[in-house]
Amino acid sequence: MKKLCGFALFWMAIGMFIMMLLPNLAWGVILTVVFLLLGYRLFCC
């Protein structure tokens, strides 16, 4: 189940990164980094 949550968070972060390219928002950067790190941690461990 952790791998599934990690996979979902990773792709959510990718989507937020793409969203961030259109409007430049600081909170988008922070959430993207947090979701990437959390998704990587859950998927790999």
BALOBA-1460 file (C-alpha; in Angstrom, 3 decimals):
// residues 45
<rec num="1" residu="m" x="0.000" y="0.000" z="0.000"/>
<rec num="2" residu="k" x="2.916" y="2.368" z="0.716"/>
<rec num="3" residu="k" x="4.208" y="1.839" z="-2.813"/>
<rec num="4" residu="l" x="0.826" y="2.726" z="-4.285"/>
<rec num="5" residu="c" x="0.609" y="5.914" z="-2.197"/>
<rec num="6" residu="g" x="4.171" y="6.817" z="-3.148"/>
<rec num="7" residu="f" x="3.444" y="6.255" z="-6.830"/>
<rec num="8" residu="a" x="0.322" y="8.441" z="-6.666"/>
<rec num="9" residu="l" x="2.128" y="11.236" z="-4.809"/>
<rec num="10" residu="f" x="5.031" y="11.115" z="-7.269"/>
<rec num="11" residu="w" x="2.756" y="11.610" z="-10.274"/>
<rec num="12" residu="m" x="0.760" y="14.261" z="-8.440"/>
<rec num="13" residu="a" x="4.039" y="16.128" z="-7.948"/>
<rec num="14" residu="i" x="4.853" y="15.775" z="-11.657"/>
<rec num="15" residu="g" x="1.452" y="17.251" z="-12.486"/>
<rec num="16" residu="m" x="2.003" y="20.116" z="-10.069"/>
<rec num="17" residu="f" x="5.403" y="20.762" z="-11.639"/>
<rec num="18" residu="i" x="3.770" y="21.062" z="-15.057"/>
<rec num="19" residu="m" x="1.124" y="23.352" z="-13.547"/>
<rec num="20" residu="m" x="3.899" y="25.427" z="-12.053"/>
<rec num="21" residu="l" x="5.355" y="26.135" z="-15.484"/>
<rec num="22" residu="l" x="2.223" y="28.070" z="-16.427"/>
<rec num="23" residu="p" x="1.586" y="30.296" z="-13.373"/>
<rec num="24" residu="n" x="4.703" y="30.966" z="-11.310"/>
<rec num="25" residu="l" x="3.577" y="30.373" z="-7.704"/>
<rec num="26" residu="a" x="5.923" y="29.891" z="-4.753"/>
<rec num="27" residu="w" x="3.585" y="27.475" z="-2.925"/>
<rec num="28" residu="g" x="3.522" y="25.296" z="-6.052"/>
<rec num="29" residu="v" x="7.289" y="24.880" z="-5.772"/>
<rec num="30" residu="i" x="7.084" y="23.956" z="-2.100"/>
<rec num="31" residu="l" x="4.254" y="21.432" z="-2.585"/>
<rec num="32" residu="t" x="5.981" y="19.890" z="-5.593"/>
<rec num="33" residu="v" x="9.207" y="19.322" z="-3.663"/>
<rec num="34" residu="v" x="7.347" y="17.912" z="-0.649"/>
<rec num="35" residu="f" x="5.278" y="15.520" z="-2.777"/>
<rec num="36" residu="l" x="8.319" y="14.385" z="-4.761"/>
<rec num="37" residu="l" x="10.304" y="13.648" z="-1.616"/>
<rec num="38" residu="l" x="7.389" y="11.956" z="0.151"/>
<rec num="39" residu="g" x="6.480" y="9.928" z="-2.921"/>
<rec num="40" residu="y" x="10.058" y="8.813" z="-3.441"/>
<rec num="41" residu="r" x="10.394" y="7.853" z="0.220"/>
<rec num="42" residu="l" x="7.162" y="5.843" z="0.259"/>
<rec num="43" residu="f" x="7.836" y="4.151" z="-3.078"/>
<rec num="44" residu="c" x="11.447" y="3.124" z="-2.378"/>
<rec num="45" residu="c" x="11.177" y="2.062" z="1.267"/>
